Amino acid sequence: MSETGLALPDEAKFKQDIQAINRFQQVVHANLVQGQDFGVIPGTSKPTLLKPGAEKITKLLGLCDHYEILDRQEDWKTPFFRYLVKCQLITARDDLVVSEGFGECNSMESKYRFRWLWPRDLPEGFDKDNAIKRTIDTRNGKVTQYRVDNDDIFTQVNTLIKMAKKRALVDAALSAGRLSNVFTQDIEDIEDLKVEPGIGEPEQRSKEKPEPKFESPEPQGEPLNSNFKNPGEFYTACLRQFKLTKTRVDAEIAEYDLSKADQRKKAWETITAIYGQKPE
């Protein structure tokens, strides 16, 4: 029998390991909460694992997360910011590395580079004719929003770092739990899986991903509540009041830093302005 560098496992042990992986996958899939731990994005074949779900998987496996910024680009004049982060999941007992994940985020991504504004919020002299726009159906008829450059990217540097860390964590958790056939990589921050419209052309809606019907582009009095203690309460309120998943909420309020109370209040005002106030 010729020697080989590959050590083949015992058949019985191999079957036991496969069964253990399958059982863990079933437990994870059955107990994680849709809309909180994972989300379903139209156009994808598998649910998307979100940060809370990745954190639960890490805890279930008895692992600790450790992060390292592998590369950073910070040009405060352009401005341009980019962060590449590595996440290692390590056993709490003996510090053994179980898996590694990588995540990158930069200020040229659409959700950070641009903002969607109502006509009343456009800067003076804005060229509507040549701007990229999207048309939204509301109770008051069709309303157009315009895409403008984000002129305050500096306030989102911390958000970019956190997003890179989150992507790295999800990547590492999927690997550690052998869950790639259950969940896909975290793409919750991608607003729409479609081609960007051309200059001056209305945004085309994908047949596979119809846009939701928005209630009203104008605020209707005071927000239902804006005193959220943390981002979790904010997302819970959006789900309860407007049936909005975290994916859709983040697509609408990408410019806000929900770690700050005043930013949560402004974000809530934006959500209520777009979707209209609905009863409990």
N, C-alpha and C positions, 0 to 999 in steps of 0.2 A: 504493500500500500504506500503510495507516494505521500510525502509530507506536504502540507499546505499551511500557509500563514493564516488561513481562516479557520477559527475554532467553531465547529458546528455544534449547536446545542443538542442536548439529549431530547429525543422526540417527545417524551412525556412532559419534560420541563418546558419545551417549546409550546405545547398545547396549553399548559397551565398559564403561561405568560400571556398568550393570545387571549385566553378566556378572561384573565384579569383585566387586560386592557379593554376588552369589549364591555365588561361589567362596569368599569369606571366611566366609560363613554356614556353608557346608558344612565348611570346615576347622575352624571353632570347634565345630560340633556333633559332629564326628567325634573330636575330640581332647580335649575337656573330659571330666572323669571324673564319672559319676553318683554321687551321694552325697557328693561332695567339692566339685565346681565347680557342680553344679546338682542339683536334686532334683525328684522327681515327686510332687506332692501330689494325692491323690484328689479329684475334683470339679473339677479345672482342666484346660483343654484343651491347655495347653503346659507344658513343664518350667519350673521356677522357677530363675532365675539366683541363685546364692549369692555371697557376698563373694569367696571364692577365685577363682571363675570370672570375676567382674568385674575383679579385679586382673590376671588373666592377659590378658584382653582389652585392658585398658589398656596393659599392657606390650607386647603384640603390635603395637598401633597406635603405639607410640613416644610415649605421652602421659604427662604428669605430673598428679597430682591435687592440687587446691588447695581448701581448705575455708574457709567463712565461716559463722559463726552469725548468721543473719538476725534471729532473734527468740528470746528466752529468757524464761521465767517461772519464778521460784524463790520459792515461798512456804514458808518453813521452819516456819510455824506450822500450816498446814492439815493436812498438808503437800501441796504440789502442785508438780511440776516438768515443764517442757515445753521442748523445744528444736527449732527449725526451722533446718536446715543446708542450705547450697548447696554443691554440689561442681562445680568447673570442671575439665574435662580440657583440658590445655594442651600444645601441641607443645613438646617438649624443646629443639628447635633455635632456634625464633624466638618462643616465647611467644604463639602464636596460640591463642585459645579455640576449641576444636573443638565442645564440647558442654557443657551445664549440666544438673545434676540436683538434685532437691530431696528432702529426707527429714525427716520429723518423728517425734518419739517423746515420749510423756508418761506420767506415773506413773499415769494413770487407765486405761491399757490393762490388760486382764485379767491378763496374765502378770506384771505388776508390782504391780498393786493387790491381788491375791489370792494365796493359797497353798493347796495341797491337803494336808491332814493326815490321818494315820491316827488312829483313835480314841484310841490311847495317847498321842498327842502334842497332843491338844486342851487348851486352857487350862481351868483350873478354872472351873466354872459355865457352860461353853459350852452354848448351847441347841441341841441336836441336832434337836429336832422341827421347828424353823422354819428350819433351815439348808439351804443348797443343797448337794446331795450327789451323788456318783456311785458306782455299784456296779460292782465289778471282779470278774471271775471268776478265781479262783486254784485251785491244786491243793487247797487246804484249804477250798474253798467260796467263796461270795460274800462279799466284804469291801467295806465302805463307807468312802469318803473324804469329808471335809467341807471345804467352802471357807470360809476365814477371811480376814479383812483382813490385809494385810501391814503389820505394825506397825514395820517397820524399813526403810522405803523410802529412808531417808537413805543407806544403804550402796550404793544402786543408782544414785545420781546420775551417776556416771561411766559406768555401763552405758547409761543413757538417752542420754547424749551420743554414745557410740560407736555405738549403734543408729541414731540419726538420721544420723550420718556414713555408716554402711554403706548405709542406704537411699538416701541421696543419691548415693553412688558407683555403686550398681547402676543407678539411674535414668540417670545420665550415661553409663555404659558401654553400656547398651542403645541409647541414642541415637547415641553415637559409632560403634558397630559396625553400626548399622542392623539390630538383632537383635530387634526387637519381634515379628516373625513367627516367630522361633525360640524365644525365651524370654519369659516373663511377668515382671512386676516382682517383686522379692524379697518373698515372703510367707511365708518359712520360719518366721518367729517367730509366725505365727498357729497356735494349737494345734489348733483344729478348725473346719472350715467348717460350722458348724451353729448353730441357735438356742439361746440360753442357756435351760436348764430353769427352770421356775417355782419359787417358794419351796416347799420341802418336797417337790418332785417329784424322783424319780430322773432322772438324766441319760439321755436317750434316744439310742441309737446310730443313726447314719445308715446306711441300707442300702448307700449308696454308699461309706461309709468305716467298715467294721467295726473295732471296737477289737481290738488284739492280745491274745492270751491271756497274762496275766502269770503268772509262776511262783509267787512267794511274796511276801506282804507283810512278812515278817519276815526280818531278816538271817540268813544261814546261816554263822556263823563269821566269820573275818577276810575282808576284801575280797581278790579275786584279786591286785590290785596297786593301789596308790594313790599311788605316787611318780612322778607325771607331771611332766615338765619344762616342759610348756606345754599350752595348750588343744588343740593339734593332736594330741598324743599321747593326750589324754583321749578325744577323739572317735574316734580310730582304734581305741582299746581297746573302746569301746562298740560299734563296728561289728563288730569281730572276735569279741568274746565273746558279744554278745547280738543281733547282726544289726540294730542300731538305727541309723537314719539320724540325721543332725544335727538334722533337724526334730523328730523324736520325743524325742531327748535334751533339746533346749532346752525343749520343752514340760514336761518333768518336773522340770527343775532351774533354772527361771527365776530363783529367788531367789539363786542362787549367782554369784559373780564368779570366773570361771575364770582370771582373770589372777593370782590369788593361790593359792599352793600349798596352804594350809590349806583354802581353799574348794573346790579340786579334789578334795581327799581326802573332804570331806563330801559333795560331789556324787556321787562314785563310790560311797560307802556308800549313798546314796539310790537310785542306779540298781541296785546289787546287791540292795538290800532289796526293790525292786519286782519286778525281773525274775528274781531268783534266780541263783545262781552256776551257770555252765555250763562244761563242760570245754573245753579248747582245741580 
